[in-house]
């Protein structure tokens, strides 16, 4: 049983553990009064490696979730958890069983199959390289080759959103809107990429900028950077620019990077499905 406000959560994987961690965090996020203490064990592919994991599980009992495709390893883990009276669940098991019953075919039992160095993988690497090269308004002349271009005032999460999209294989550039500095003609003339404006409430922008200055132990002689009215004017200009060019805008005030990226991907999908997209 949980110890007070926390519980131990053991995540055992024969690959990187990304799938397992994502599912586990999505589920545990629904429980606000108790927090998981994660124990992540990636690349568990031999009995010797699993034995070390089992020793740690016995020392700190809790829920065990796993993605092990090797049958003898998964059986060994299940048997030990049963002996310790601990809940144990294969995350991929029910999905694989459903696919098997529908497709009428057996799995290939390939560990880390989603991380194969295939065309999709190299597409993501290419997108990441493009995104890093075109971050923060760099090389605007090459933005016509992007899939997505994000624009917005400072502290609207353009760079992390760009990197997240790139990791999904979307070539993304981002351009900051700086007070008193005209937008590059090359940006306003873009036709191929989907240009998306990111904005937030003035209060949120000011808060983030103040925290950034404190974190950097920086001092600004020009307080316009954190002046609410000045920030509001920046955001108004940003929204007017988007309206002028019919660029969609996303309010990121209460959105996570993942949620913002999902909204951008939805816009991109809709654009590609449209006639001539």
N, C-alpha and C positions, 0 to 999 in steps of 0.2 A: 504494500500500500504506500501511497505518497507520503513523504516526510514533510508535514506542514504545508508549505506553499510550493514545493518542488517535487519532481520525481526524476528518476534516472531513465534515459531513453538511449538504448543501444542500437546503432545503425550499422549493420554488417553488410558489406558489398564486395563482390569479386571484381568490381571495376572502380571507377572514380568515386562512386557514391553520390553523384549529383542528383540522379533520379530519386534516390531514396531520401536524401536530405530535403529536396523540394517538396515531396509528398508529405513527409513528416512535419515540416514546418507549416505547410498549408493546413494540416489537421490540428496541430497543437495551438495554432494561432486562435482557434475558436474557444480556447479555454483561458480566460483572462485572470482567473484567481489562482492558477497553479502554473508553474513554469518548468519546462524540461531542462534537465542537465544533459546535454548531448555528449555521447561517446561515439565518435565516428571511426569505423575501421574499414578503410578502403583496401582494395587489392588483396583480399583474402582468398587465396587460391590453393592452399595446401592444408593438410590436416594439422601440421605443426603450427601454421599461422592461426588456424582456427582455435587450437588449444590455448594459445595465449589470449585470444579474445574471450574464450569461455571462462578463463581464470578471472579476467576483469569483470565479466558479467556476474560471476559468483560473488565477487568481492563487493560489488555495488549493484544489487538486484534491481530490476526495473523492467520496463517493456522492451521487447526485442523485435525490431523490424529488420528484414533482410532482403537482399537481391542476390541470391546464389544460384547459379544455373547448374553447377555440378551436384548431381543427386546425392552422392555419399556425404558431401559437406553439409548440404541442407538438412539431410536426415540426421546427421550427427548433432547439428545445432538444435533441431527440433527435439531430439531425444533428451539432450542435456537440459533444455528449458523445461521440458515436461517433468524431469526429475526434480528440478528446483521449484516447480509450481509457478513458473513465470510465463506470462502471455508472450506468444511468439507468432509472427505472421510474415508470410512471404508477400511482398508488395506486388511483384509481377505475376505471381502464381495464378490468381483469379483471372487476370487479363489474358495470360497465355492459354489458360484452359478454355476461355470463351472463344478466342481466335481458333484454337485447335478444333473445337466442336463445330464452328461455322465453316472453316476452310477445309476441314477434313485432312489436314496435313500436320506432320510433326515439326517441332521447332528444330533449328540447326544447332542449338546450344552453344552459340558463339558468344563468349564473354566480351562485353564492351562493344557489341556490334554497332551501336549507334555512333561510336567514335572512329569508325573506319576512315582511312585516308582516301576518301572518294571525291568526286567532283564537288559535292555539296560542301565538304570540309574546306577545300581550297577556295571555294567561293566565299566562305566566311573570312578566311585569312585575307583574301584580296579586298574584301569590304573593310576589314579592320585597318589594313594599310592605307586605303583610300581615306578613311575617316580620320586617322591620325594626321595625314598630310593636309587635310582640309579642315582642321579644327580651328575654331576661334577666328574665322575670317581669313585664314591663310589660303593663298593660291585660288582666289575667287574665279580666275579665268578658266579653271578646270572643273568648276562646279556643274557645268552642263552635263558632265558624265555621271553625276550623282543620281541616285534613285530618289533621295529625299534631302531637302535642305531645310534646316531649322533656323529660324531667326527669332530674336528677342532681346530684351534689355539684359543687363548683367544680373546674374543670380536667378535665372529661370531654368537651370539644370539642362542647358543645351548640350554641354560636353558629355556628361554621363548618359544622357538619353541617346546621343549619337553613338556612343560606344556600345550600348545595349542593343541598339538596332543593327549595328555592324556585326555583332555576334550572332545575329539572326540572318546574316547574309545580305543586309540592306546597305548599300553604299550611301553614307550619310555625311553631309558637310554641315557646318553651322556657322552662322554669321552674327556677331554681336551688333546691337544697335546702340551706338554711343552718342550721347547728347552733343550737338554741334558738329557732328561728323556725318556728311551725306552718305547715304547707302551707295555702294559701288554700282555703277551703271550695269556691269555684268550680272549683278544679282537681280536687278529689276527686269533684266531682259531674258531671264531664264525661261525656257519653254519645256524642256524634257523632264526635269525633276519635279516632284511634288514639293512645293514650298509651304511650310507650315509655321505659323507664328505661335510662340509660346509666351504666355503672360500670366501674371499673378496679381493678387491684390497689393496695393501700395504698402499696407501694413506688413504683409508677409515678406515682400522684397526688402523693406527697411530692416526688419528683424534679422534676416539672413545676412545682409550686408554688415550690420553692426556686429554680429557674431563672428563674421569673417575678419573684420578689422581687429576685434579683440584677440582672435586666435593668432593673427599675424603680428600682434602687438604693434599695429600700424597706426599712424596718425595722418588724417587728411586735413590740410589747411582749408580745402574747399568742402564745406559741409553739405553741398548739394547732393553728394553721393548718398547721403542718408537722410536728406530732408524729404519729409513726406510729400509735400506739394511738388517738389522737383521730380520725385520718383513717379508721382501720379501723372505728371506731364509726359514723362518718358513712356509710360504705358499707353497713354492716350495716343501719342505719336505712333507707337508700335501698332496699335489696333487700326488706326487710320491708314497706315501703310498697307496693312493686310487687306483692308476693305477696298483700297484703291486698285489693288492687283487681283482681287478676288481670291486671295490666299486664305485657306481655312485657319482658324485659330483654336488653340486649346488652353483652357484655364488650368494651370498646374498648381494652384494655391494649395489644394488638399490632395493632390495626386502623388503617388509614389513614382519613381522612375519607370517601374514596370507598367504601371497603369497608363502613364503618358505614352510610352512606347506602344502599348496595345492600341491606344486610340489612333496613333500615327499609322500603325499597320492596317487598321480598319479603313482609314482614309485612303491609304495606298491601294488596298484591295478593291475598294469601291471605284477608284479612278481607273484601275486596270480592267475592271469589268465593264466600264462604260464604253459606248461605241467610240472607236478611235483611240481608246486608252492603251 
